[in-house]
Amino acid sequence: MCQSRSVRYIIIGAGAIGGTIGGRLFDSGREVVLVARGAHYEALRAGGLRLTLPAGSLKLPVPVVDGPEALELRADDVLVVAVKTQDSVAALDAWAGRPVAGGGTAGERLPVVCAQNGVAGERLALRRFRRVYGMCVWLPASYLEPGSIEAPCTPLTGILHIGRFPSGSDALAERIAADLEESGFDAPTPVDVMRWKYGKLLKNLGNALEATCGPLDGDDARDVLRRAVAEGEAVLDAAGVDRAGEAEQTVARGDRVQLRPLNGVTRGGGSSWQSLTRGTGSIEADYLNGEIVLLGRTHGIDTPVNAVLQQTANACAREGRRPGEFTIPELTALIDSYARM
């Protein structure tokens, strides 16, 4: 372990992604502070983080705070934003103006890493922070119970591409990558990290479909997903957006992030499915399917599948509906109706 490194990681949002990254960094000897709220904060403060991996369950006494006022920021801090993108503005605003030891504010002096799905978080961060890094997250993990995170992949816990936003790499990106690689991740440092995030965006277009209609294991569901991705490809082409292709992503992952049942139970669903399961009241569809809708409207391309997925997922979150309450025929009827408008 590289104990000479003085970086302290402040993980803003200790859910599935943030909790796994923070827990693995802490377990490898890095200095970490988790930021959580409500019952999750209380559980972490009382009993530490329970991080379950294929190799077993860890009980980690990671320090935790419930907000920026509870922590004195240092010049060697790295802020890792792992909240869902719909919560980014509130989180970034809360931290950007905080004073840093030695003078200045977090927005002026500290780097922020956006460990989030979608491609909007970095733009939101750059309005508030001078130094922004994108992170493309390949990390299947689940947060369904306060104080407990499950990360079911092996032999690596995940793959986390990291680079400067809007482009480039630097010594800090390499330093963070080295810490991650010693903590159970692969962490490439491309000069074009957003290219990887746009490739991942197309993968995430099925999140809303899985959340609203359940597992994507039927021909009809796969057809809806195929149509959503085709819309995404079309608008990214129209916008001139380069992205990592399917074959390139498959090679990057290889067989290094293989899902395994934990305690005999297979992972239930992705991040949007988990939002409905926990009844959070919000979902990230505006920044996944909604990103495609936005680009489609900007470039004059209709995107009825993604528009309906965005609207339906948002309605399910607002109304407190459980995952899978919609059927594929119901969703298809809404798409057909939208397309005729």
Buried (B, 14 or more C-beta within 10 A) or exposed (E): EEEEBEBBBBBBBBBBBBBBBBBBBBBBBBBBBBBBEEEBBBBBBEEBBBBBBBEEEBEBEBBBBBBBEEBEBBEEBBBBBBBBBBBBBEBBEBBBEBEBEEEEBBBEBBBBBBBBBBBBBBEBBBEBBBBBBBBBBBBBBBBBEBBBBBBBBBEBBBBBBBBBBEEBBBEBBEBBBBBBBBBBBBBBBBEBBBBBBBBBBBBBBBBBBBBBBBEBEEEBBBEBBEBBBBBBBBBBEBBEBEBBEEEEBEEBBEEBBBEEEBEEEEBBBBBBBBBBBBEBEBBBBBBBBBBBBBBBEEBEBBBBBBBBBBBBBBBBBEEEBEBBBBBBEEBBEBBEEBEEE
